[in-house]
């Protein structure tokens, strides 16, 4: 299986998808049931350097319409959420410098407008989003997953 290349999730072996999920769960980036529902939509995912013990991971997720609309509404965005088919996310870097590699791989295959949500205190991810021409849209809003605020970023 190709590593360091963005590929639809169903092209990976079940054990590799389970490793992807484990990395996300260990990092507190997703709930198990949420992952299962979204991975079934066959997003494009990437493993950096190894699928068995990756240095980093990321995805171009295919969000549910209701969720996408809710994000844009909570952020009080004036943008039409329907214009953003993919959500850049599930980014976990386990090695210094992997964030750039993940972003470059994800964006090389991205067509059209993207959005991403990030915790307000996640300065490294905010830096990367801005570096790769995402702009903050709207206002911070409360997460439903914990006691923190999220920011919406878009790239057109």
Residue, then its C-alpha position, 0 to 999 in steps of 0.5 A: x500500500x502506498x504511504x505518504x499518498x492520499x488514498x480513499x480509506x477503502x483501499x487500505x486493509x482493515x488493520x491499517x484503518x484500525x491503526x488510523x483510528x487508534x492514533x486518532x482515539x489516543x490523541x483525543x481527536x474523535x469518538x469511536x462511533x463518530x469515526x466509524x460513521x465517517x470512515x464509512x463515507x470513504x474519505x481520503x486518508x494518509x499515513x506518513x512513513x508507515x501504516x503500522x506505526x505512522x509518524x503522522x496521519x490526516x484526512x480529507x473527510x466527507x462530513x455529513x451535511x447537517x454537521x457541516x451546516x451546524x459548524x458554519x452556523x455556530x461560527x456565525x459564518x456568512x459562507x454557504x456551507x454547501x460550497x465546502x465538500x471536504x473537511x480537512x482534519x484528523x491530523x495527528x503529527x507524532x514527529x516534529x515536522x510531520x505537520x507540514x508533510x501531512x498538509x502538503x499531501x492533503x492539499x496536493x489532492x484537494x479540489x475546491x473549497x475546504x474547511x477545517x475546525x481546530x481547538x482555539x488553543x491549538x497554536x501549532x495547527x492554527x499556524x499550519x492552517x494559516x501557512x497553507x492559506x486557510x483563513x479564520x471564518x466567523x467567531x469561536x464557538x463551544x465544542x460539543x465534545x468538551x470544555x473548549x472552543x473551536x475555530x472555523x478555518x476555510x480555504x477557497 
